[in-house]
Amino acid sequence: MRVVVIADTHVGDRRREATPGLMELAAGADEVVHLGDFTDEGFARELEGRLELHAVFGNCDPPALRRRFPAERVVEFDGVKVALLHDLRAIRRGLEDEAAGWRERGVGLVLFGHRHRTMDEEAGGVRFINPGTAGDEILSDGVLTAGVLEVSGGSYGWETVILEGRGS
């Protein structure tokens, strides 16, 4: 199973449309995760109309998107239990404490956005991944990214994909 993971697309406030290559990447997926800050309800509808979408709202999303999507959700992809959220506030207090709470819920992978920079760290038996931003060149030093989660039989692999910027 191929899951494309995107965050912080900021369509409508920082971009007029999705970053070039993003929709093509998503079209090759079985399912798509959006970790908040769509900022445009039309873009959210476009993703929902094309793909199986699992999403949470972000701090820049309008009220309509906050009503449509939860702040946090847990999904399962082919035996891998995954938490989806926008802001991982635990970075400030430490990932070890955060990991304990997720482990109790049977979650081994936490995907989050908000920081606009990629991150991939493990703590306390839980892996924390931020795919970076697919739409904000300013806070990402000009590098726009997404992620691909390949899941099979309870295990997974992760790849960060550069959509635009250094190395694209």
KEMAR-391943 format. One record per residue (C-alpha): x, y, z; chain. Coordinates in pm, whole numbers, m for minus. Example, Ala and Ser with C-alpha at 12.3 -4.5 7.8 and 13.67 -1.06 7.14 Angstrom:
+--------+--------+--------+--------+
!     px !     py !     pz ! cadena !
+--------+--------+--------+--------+
!   1230 !   m450 !    780 !      A !
!   1367 !   m106 !    714 !      A !
+--------+--------+--------+--------+
END
This chain:
+--------+--------+--------+--------+
!     px !     py !     pz ! cadena !
+--------+--------+--------+--------+
!      0 !      0 !      0 !      A !
!    135 !    340 !   m103 !      A !
!     31 !    637 !    112 !      A !
!    135 !    988 !     12 !      A !
!    173 !   1218 !    314 !      A !
!    149 !   1594 !    275 !      A !
!    125 !   1887 !    511 !      A !
!    107 !   2262 !    508 !      A !
!      8 !   2307 !    144 !      A !
!   m120 !   2660 !    217 !      A !
!   m320 !   2677 !   m107 !      A !
!   m510 !   3003 !   m104 !      A !
!   m288 !   3199 !    132 !      A !
!     72 !   3138 !     24 !      A !
!      8 !   2961 !   m308 !      A !
!   m263 !   2993 !   m571 !      A !
!   m260 !   2621 !   m646 !      A !
!    m87 !   2302 !   m539 !      A !
!    288 !   2283 !   m583 !      A !
!    381 !   2137 !   m924 !      A !
!    419 !   1761 !   m901 !      A !
!    212 !   1723 !   m583 !      A !
!   m110 !   1608 !   m748 !      A !
!     83 !   1372 !   m975 !      A !
!    257 !   1220 !   m672 !      A !
!    m78 !   1183 !   m496 !      A !
!   m240 !   1030 !   m805 !      A !
!      1 !    737 !   m777 !      A !
!   m108 !    661 !   m421 !      A !
!   m360 !    420 !   m278 !      A !
!   m445 !    675 !     m9 !      A !
!   m341 !   1027 !     89 !      A !
!   m282 !   1185 !    428 !      A !
!   m299 !   1563 !    474 !      A !
!   m168 !   1687 !    808 !      A !
!   m341 !   2024 !    811 !      A !
!   m307 !   2378 !    680 !      A !
!   m486 !   2323 !    353 !      A !
!   m603 !   2685 !    407 !      A !
!   m847 !   2649 !    116 !      A !
!  m1164 !   2443 !    138 !      A !
!  m1170 !   2401 !   m240 !      A !
!   m831 !   2234 !   m237 !      A !
!   m948 !   1993 !     35 !      A !
!  m1254 !   1907 !   m177 !      A !
!  m1031 !   1852 !   m480 !      A !
!   m818 !   1601 !   m290 !      A !
!  m1128 !   1427 !   m150 !      A !
!  m1279 !   1406 !   m497 !      A !
!   m977 !   1228 !   m644 !      A !
!   m839 !   1012 !   m366 !      A !
!   m902 !    832 !    m39 !      A !
!   m813 !   1117 !    198 !      A !
!   m731 !   1098 !    570 !      A !
!   m690 !   1449 !    710 !      A !
!   m669 !   1665 !   1019 !      A !
!   m708 !   2042 !   1038 !      A !
!   m424 !   2284 !   1101 !      A !
!   m393 !   2616 !   1278 !      A !
!   m436 !   2813 !    951 !      A !
!   m745 !   2625 !    834 !      A !
!  m1080 !   2807 !    821 !      A !
!  m1381 !   2706 !   1035 !      A !
!  m1536 !   2496 !    756 !      A !
!  m1229 !   2270 !    749 !      A !
!  m1217 !   2257 !   1129 !      A !
!  m1573 !   2123 !   1122 !      A !
!  m1496 !   1872 !    847 !      A !
!  m1172 !   1724 !    987 !      A !
!  m1064 !   1638 !   1343 !      A !
!   m760 !   1785 !   1520 !      A !
!   m618 !   1435 !   1562 !      A !
!   m700 !   1090 !   1434 !      A !
!   m561 !    738 !   1439 !      A !
!   m580 !    526 !   1124 !      A !
!   m450 !    183 !   1033 !      A !
!   m272 !    109 !    706 !      A !
!   m220 !   m263 !    640 !      A !
!   m146 !   m346 !   1003 !      A !
!     40 !    m24 !   1094 !      A !
!   m142 !    201 !   1344 !      A !
!    m64 !    565 !   1263 !      A !
!   m151 !    887 !   1449 !      A !
!   m219 !   1197 !   1239 !      A !
!   m198 !   1546 !   1385 !      A !
!    m96 !   1893 !   1283 !      A !
!    120 !   2024 !   1566 !      A !
!    336 !   1797 !   1777 !      A !
!    373 !   2019 !   2080 !      A !
!    580 !   1747 !   2249 !      A !
!    891 !   1869 !   2067 !      A !
!    909 !   2139 !   2333 !      A !
!    883 !   1898 !   2629 !      A !
!   1048 !   1591 !   2481 !      A !
!    953 !   1301 !   2260 !      A !
!   1002 !   1030 !   2525 !      A !
!    698 !   1144 !   2725 !      A !
!    493 !   1181 !   2407 !      A !
!    592 !    832 !   2292 !      A !
!    461 !    670 !   2609 !      A !
!    109 !    802 !   2546 !      A !
!    106 !    682 !   2187 !      A !
!    244 !    340 !   2277 !      A !
!    m42 !    297 !   2526 !      A !
!   m281 !    352 !   2234 !      A !
!    m96 !     97 !   2018 !      A !
!     48 !    362 !   1786 !      A !
!    401 !    310 !   1654 !      A !
!    411 !    593 !   1399 !      A !
!    312 !    957 !   1446 !      A !
!    282 !   1181 !   1140 !      A !
!    260 !   1555 !   1198 !      A !
!    302 !   1888 !   1020 !      A !
!    315 !   2253 !   1129 !      A !
!    695 !   2294 !   1151 !      A !
!    745 !   2327 !    772 !      A !
!   1066 !   2125 !    797 !      A !
!   1123 !   1755 !    764 !      A !
!   1190 !   1547 !   1073 !      A !
!   1230 !   1174 !   1128 !      A !
!   1312 !   1068 !   1485 !      A !
!   1244 !    768 !   1702 !      A !
!   1183 !    789 !   2075 !      A !
!   1050 !    535 !   2319 !      A !
!    961 !    287 !   2046 !      A !
!    756 !    539 !   1845 !      A !
!    868 !    700 !   1520 !      A !
!    783 !   1067 !   1466 !      A !
!    785 !   1195 !   1108 !      A !
!    713 !   1537 !    965 !      A !
!    704 !   1541 !    582 !      A !
!    785 !   1914 !    577 !      A !
!    577 !   2162 !    383 !      A !
!    436 !   2116 !     36 !      A !
!    352 !   2485 !      2 !      A !
!    557 !   2738 !    201 !      A !
!    891 !   2831 !     50 !      A !
!    967 !   3096 !    312 !      A !
!    967 !   2886 !    629 !      A !
!   1123 !   2585 !    454 !      A !
!   1423 !   2769 !    305 !      A !
!   1276 !   2713 !    m40 !      A !
!   1250 !   2334 !    m20 !      A !
!    900 !   2190 !    m65 !      A !
!    855 !   1827 !     33 !      A !
!    606 !   1545 !     82 !      A !
!    644 !   1187 !    196 !      A !
!    568 !    840 !     71 !      A !
!    480 !    570 !    321 !      A !
!    503 !    219 !    174 !      A !
!    314 !    m23 !    400 !      A !
!    294 !   m399 !    375 !      A !
!    189 !   m659 !    630 !      A !
!    247 !   m453 !    942 !      A !
!    579 !   m296 !    841 !      A !
!    656 !     21 !    652 !      A !
!    921 !    228 !    479 !      A !
!    944 !    606 !    449 !      A !
!   1079 !    829 !    175 !      A !
!   1090 !   1208 !    169 !      A !
!   1022 !   1348 !   m177 !      A !
!   1150 !   1691 !   m282 !      A !
!    881 !   1862 !   m490 !      A !
!   1062 !   2190 !   m543 !      A !
!   1392 !   2339 !   m433 !      A !
!   1738 !   2193 !   m373 !      A !
!   1772 !   1853 !   m537 !      A !
!   1444 !   1863 !   m731 !      A !
+--------+--------+--------+--------+
END
